[in-house]
Each structure stands twice: as C-alpha cells, then as structure tokens.
Amino acid sequence: MLTVGNLVILFQSALSQGLLWSLLAIGVFLTYRILDIADLTAEGTFPLGAGIAALAITKGSSPYLACLLAFLGGVLAGLVTGLFHTKLKIPALLAGIITMTGLYSITNRVMGAPNLSLLGSKTVYSFFENLGLTKTHAAIIVGVLFALLVILVLHFFFKTEMGLAIRATGDNDAMSEANGINTDNMKLIGYMLSNGCIALSGALLAQNNGYADLNSGVGTIVIGLAAIIIAEVLFRNKPLLWRMLTIVLGAVIYRFILAIVFEFDVQPSDIKLFSALILVVCLSLPQIRTSFGQRKAAKGGAK
C-alpha cells in the first residue's frame, strides 16, 4: 500500500533518475524535434558512453574526465551516423540502426566484457557523498548541475548563426539549402550533439548504478521519446529553452510513473513493456483531448 512516506521516497528516487535520464531525452529531442529525424543510434550510444566512462574510471582517470570522454565518444558515434545519412545517402532510420548494431561490438571491445563494475571507484557523486549526503541526494545535485549545464549551453548555441541554421534545416530542408545553408553539415552537427548528450547520460547513470552494462541501451529510445511526449502534452507551444526544461520534468514524471507501477508486484523484466505502454498513452492523449473537445463543442452546439 502506498503511503505519503513511500510516495516521498519514490519521488526522490524518480527525481534522481529522471534528471540523469533527461540528458538522453534532450539528446533524442535534438534529432527527433529539432532536425525532424528518427535516429536509433541512441540505443548504441548510451551503453558506449557508459562503457567509456567505466573504463576510464577503472584505469584511474577523473570521473569528470571520464564524462568528457564519454561525451566525445557519443559525438563520434553521431558523426558516423550523420555521414551514413548525409554522404552515403542511407535513410536516417536505417543509418541509425547500422551504427547502433556496430556500436554493440565496439562497446564490448571498449569494456572488454559484457559488464564492468565501478564498485569502490570514485565517481562524480563521491564528492557530495563525502559531505554526508545520501546517494539519492548526491544524484539529484549532480543531475541538476549537468542538466542545467547542457540546457544552457544548447540554449546559447541555438541562438548563434550555426544553431539557427540547424533549426532552419529541421524546419525546411529544401528552403534552407536554397538560402545557402549547407544542410548536410548542419545535420552532422545535430547528430553529434544529440549522441554526445546521450552518451553523457549513459556515463552518469553507469556511475550512479555502479556498473556499465553492454545491454543497457535496449529501449532507451522509448524512454527519451516518453519524456519528450509527456513534456509536450503538459506544456505546449513553449520557446526552445522552456521546451528543454520541460523535457527534464517529463523525464522525472516518467520515472515517477514507473516507480509507482513497480510498487504493485510487477516483475523488473516487464519494465520495457510498461515503458512502451506509457509512451502509447502519452502519444494518444492529444487525440483523446481533441476528440473530447469536439464532442463537447458538438453538445454545446446542439443545445
């Protein structure tokens, strides 16, 4: 039975996890909404970032350097997908699947094993834990700091000439090209930024979980899309900065819903099923809202 105390604990856990997953959601948002491209590279980039960070930390590197290396690894993965799509003219969906498939083997080579433990290693959370904070509270602070950093950097970047060109490319590819914008290069940069954020999310979550896992990327694209759709259902027609902030909130809400679901004796192996169902519900809400509004208007007109 859910009590107020249990709900508070669940919310704190959902907040810590949602903040870390929000970086993945922001990365998915960059290709899915800004570039209007369905990119499945995320499912390969996420474990790649986790694997790079875990390897770097176990080799004695600073956890912050490990996060940077993970981000750069994601950037390279995004570059590969972008080149497949823009230069080799492979359809975006297929290009992402190809890169995702290849990254499985590359990540396995990076880690040297399907799992890489970080137990006893220094992480980005260690500083705050040494101050006496719990693991959950440390994760919340780190999540807020990284989410704000990424959002602010992207906010200012998309105000630059290059950032505006990327947004224009996503809005209207043909018109952007007619106005002298190198749309292929803009797509490449978008792919790179997107997958860099996703890999960074993988690095932070691996350090929070205490291990990196080769199969951790399965279903991550659904998590990212769910956070985006929840944010768009609750907060419509917002400027770019607010859209990215609401995505963070969407990720937290998504994790909170899952946390409540698992309070009812649900098997952990069913998490992907419930993730998919939550996404279906979120995608259906706008249509349900429209249908309800039309029926209400029809009844009002009949009176």
C-alpha positions in Angstrom: 0.0 0.0 0.0 1.3 3.4 -1.0 1.7 5.9 1.9 2.8 9.5 1.9 6.2 8.4 3.2 6.5 5.9 0.4 5.5 8.4 -2.2 8.1 10.9 -1.0 10.8 8.2 -1.2 9.6 7.2 -4.7 9.6 10.8 -5.8 13.1 11.4 -4.6 14.3 8.3 -6.4 12.4 9.3 -9.6 13.8 12.8 -9.4 17.4 11.5 -9.2 16.9 9.0 -12.0 14.8 11.4 -14.1 17.4 14.1 -14.0 20.1 11.7 -15.3 17.9 10.3 -17.9 16.8 13.8 -19.0 20.1 14.2 -20.8 19.3 11.3 -23.0 15.8 12.7 -23.6 17.4 16.1 -24.6 19.7 14.3 -27.0 16.8 12.4 -28.6 14.9 15.8 -28.8 17.7 17.3 -30.8 17.3 14.8 -33.7 13.6 14.0 -33.3 12.2 17.5 -32.9 15.0 20.0 -34.0 16.2 18.0 -37.1 13.0 16.1 -37.6 15.0 12.8 -37.9 14.3 9.4 -36.3 17.7 8.4 -35.0 18.1 5.0 -33.4 21.8 5.4 -32.7 20.8 6.3 -29.1 20.4 2.6 -28.3 24.1 2.1 -29.1 25.5 5.4 -28.0 24.0 5.1 -24.4 26.0 1.9 -23.5 29.0 3.3 -25.3 29.1 6.3 -23.1 28.7 4.1 -20.0 31.4 1.8 -21.2 33.9 4.6 -21.9 33.3 6.3 -18.6 33.6 3.0 -16.7 36.8 2.0 -18.4 38.4 5.5 -17.9 37.5 5.4 -14.2 38.8 1.9 -13.6 42.0 3.0 -15.3 42.4 5.8 -12.7 41.0 8.8 -14.7 39.0 11.5 -13.0 35.3 10.8 -13.2 34.7 14.3 -14.8 37.3 13.5 -17.5 35.5 10.1 -17.9 32.3 12.0 -18.6 34.0 14.2 -21.1 35.5 11.2 -22.9 32.1 9.6 -22.9 30.6 12.7 -24.5 33.3 12.7 -27.2 32.6 9.0 -27.9 29.0 9.8 -28.4 29.9 12.7 -30.7 32.0 10.3 -32.9 29.1 7.8 -33.0 26.8 10.6 -34.1 29.3 11.7 -36.7 29.3 8.2 -38.2 25.5 8.0 -38.4 25.5 11.5 -39.9 28.0 10.6 -42.5 26.0 7.5 -43.4 22.9 9.6 -43.8 24.3 12.7 -45.5 27.2 11.5 -47.6 26.2 7.9 -48.4 22.5 8.8 -48.6 21.4 6.0 -46.4 17.9 6.7 -45.0 18.1 8.2 -41.5 16.3 5.3 -39.7 18.5 2.7 -41.4 21.7 4.7 -40.8 20.9 4.8 -37.1 20.2 1.0 -37.0 23.5 0.3 -38.8 25.5 2.4 -36.3 23.6 1.0 -33.3 24.4 -2.5 -34.4 28.1 -1.8 -34.9 28.4 0.0 -31.6 27.4 -3.2 -29.8 30.7 -4.8 -30.8 32.7 -1.6 -30.3 31.3 -1.1 -26.8 32.1 -4.8 -26.0 35.7 -4.2 -27.1 35.9 -1.0 -25.0 34.8 -2.7 -21.8 36.4 -6.0 -22.5 33.4 -7.8 -21.0 29.6 -7.5 -21.0 29.7 -5.8 -17.6 32.2 -3.5 -16.0 31.9 -2.8 -12.2 32.6 0.5 -10.6 32.1 -0.6 -7.0 34.7 1.2 -4.8 35.7 3.6 -7.6 35.5 7.4 -7.3 32.6 8.8 -9.2 31.1 12.3 -9.9 28.8 11.6 -6.9 31.7 10.8 -4.4 32.3 14.5 -3.5 28.7 15.0 -2.4 28.5 11.6 -0.7 31.7 12.5 1.3 29.8 15.6 2.6 27.3 13.3 4.2 24.6 13.3 1.6 22.8 10.1 0.6 23.4 8.5 -2.8 20.0 9.7 -4.0 20.5 13.3 -2.9 24.0 13.3 -4.4 22.5 12.1 -7.7 19.9 14.8 -7.6 22.5 17.6 -7.2 24.7 16.1 -9.9 21.7 15.7 -12.2 20.6 19.3 -11.7 24.1 20.6 -12.4 24.6 18.6 -15.5 21.1 19.2 -16.9 21.4 22.9 -16.4 24.8 23.0 -17.9 23.7 21.1 -21.0 20.5 23.1 -21.4 22.2 26.5 -21.0 25.0 25.5 -23.5 22.4 24.4 -26.0 20.3 27.4 -25.4 23.1 29.8 -26.3 24.3 27.6 -29.1 20.9 27.7 -30.8 21.0 31.5 -30.7 24.2 31.5 -32.8 24.2 31.6 -36.6 25.1 27.9 -36.8 22.4 27.0 -34.2 19.7 28.9 -36.1 20.9 27.2 -39.3 20.4 23.8 -37.7 16.9 24.7 -36.6 16.1 26.0 -40.1 17.4 22.8 -41.6 15.0 20.8 -39.4 12.1 23.1 -40.2 12.5 23.1 -44.0 15.5 21.3 -45.6 14.8 22.4 -49.2 14.3 26.1 -48.3 17.4 26.2 -46.1 19.5 24.8 -48.9 18.0 27.3 -51.3 19.1 30.1 -48.9 22.8 28.9 -48.9 22.8 26.7 -45.8 24.9 23.6 -46.0 22.2 21.3 -44.7 24.4 18.2 -44.6 26.9 19.9 -42.3 24.0 21.1 -40.1 22.6 17.6 -39.8 26.1 16.3 -38.9 26.4 18.8 -36.1 22.9 17.9 -34.9 23.7 14.2 -34.9 27.0 14.8 -33.0 25.4 17.0 -30.3 22.5 14.6 -29.9 24.6 11.5 -29.4 27.1 13.3 -27.2 24.3 14.2 -24.8 23.0 10.6 -24.9 26.5 9.1 -24.2 26.9 11.6 -21.3 23.6 10.3 -19.8 25.0 6.8 -20.1 28.2 7.8 -18.3 26.3 9.4 -15.4 23.9 6.6 -15.0 26.7 4.0 -15.1 28.4 5.8 -12.2 25.1 6.0 -10.3 24.3 2.3 -10.8 27.9 1.2 -10.0 28.4 -0.6 -13.3 28.3 -0.3 -17.1 26.3 -2.9 -19.0 26.5 -3.8 -22.7 22.7 -4.3 -23.0 21.8 -1.1 -21.1 20.8 0.7 -24.3 17.9 -1.6 -25.1 14.7 0.5 -25.1 16.4 3.8 -24.3 14.9 5.5 -27.3 11.4 4.8 -25.8 12.5 6.4 -22.5 13.7 9.5 -24.4 10.5 9.7 -26.5 8.3 9.2 -23.5 9.9 12.2 -21.7 9.5 14.4 -24.7 5.9 13.5 -25.3 4.9 13.9 -21.7 6.5 17.4 -21.7 4.7 18.3 -24.9 1.3 17.1 -23.7 1.6 19.0 -20.4 3.4 22.1 -21.8 2.6 23.1 -25.4 3.9 25.9 -27.6 6.9 26.9 -25.4 10.1 28.5 -26.5 13.2 26.3 -27.0 14.7 26.9 -23.6 11.4 26.1 -21.8 10.9 23.0 -24.0 14.2 21.6 -22.9 13.4 22.4 -19.2 10.0 20.7 -19.5 11.7 17.6 -21.0 13.6 17.3 -17.8 10.3 17.4 -15.9 8.9 14.9 -18.4 11.7 12.5 -17.6 11.1 12.9 -13.9 7.3 12.3 -14.3 8.0 9.2 -16.5 10.3 7.7 -13.8 7.8 8.5 -11.1 5.0 6.7 -13.0 7.3 3.7 -13.5 8.2 3.8 -9.8 4.5 3.7 -8.8 3.9 0.9 -11.3 6.6 -1.3 -9.7 5.0 -0.9 -6.3 2.3 -3.3 -7.5 4.4 -6.6 -7.6 5.5 -6.0 -11.2 8.4 -8.0 -12.4 11.6 -6.0 -13.3 11.7 -7.8 -16.6 8.4 -6.0 -17.5 9.9 -2.5 -17.4 10.2 -2.3 -21.2 6.6 -3.3 -21.7 5.3 -0.7 -19.3 7.7 1.9 -20.9 6.1 1.2 -24.2 2.5 1.3 -22.8 3.2 4.7 -21.1 4.5 6.0 -24.4 1.4 4.8 -26.2 -0.8 6.5 -23.6 1.2 9.8 -23.9 1.0 9.7 -27.7 -2.7 9.1 -27.6 -3.5 12.0 -25.1 -3.6 14.8 -27.8 -6.0 12.8 -29.9 -8.2 12.0 -26.9 -8.1 15.6 -25.9 -9.1 16.7 -29.4 -12.0 14.1 -29.6 -13.2 15.2 -26.2 -13.2 18.9 -27.2 -15.1 18.1 -30.4 -17.7 16.1 -28.6 -18.1 18.9 -26.0 -18.4 21.5 -28.8 -21.0 19.3 -30.6 -23.1 19.0 -27.5 -22.9 22.8 -26.9 -23.9 23.4 -30.5 -26.9 21.0 -30.2 -28.2 23.0 -27.2 
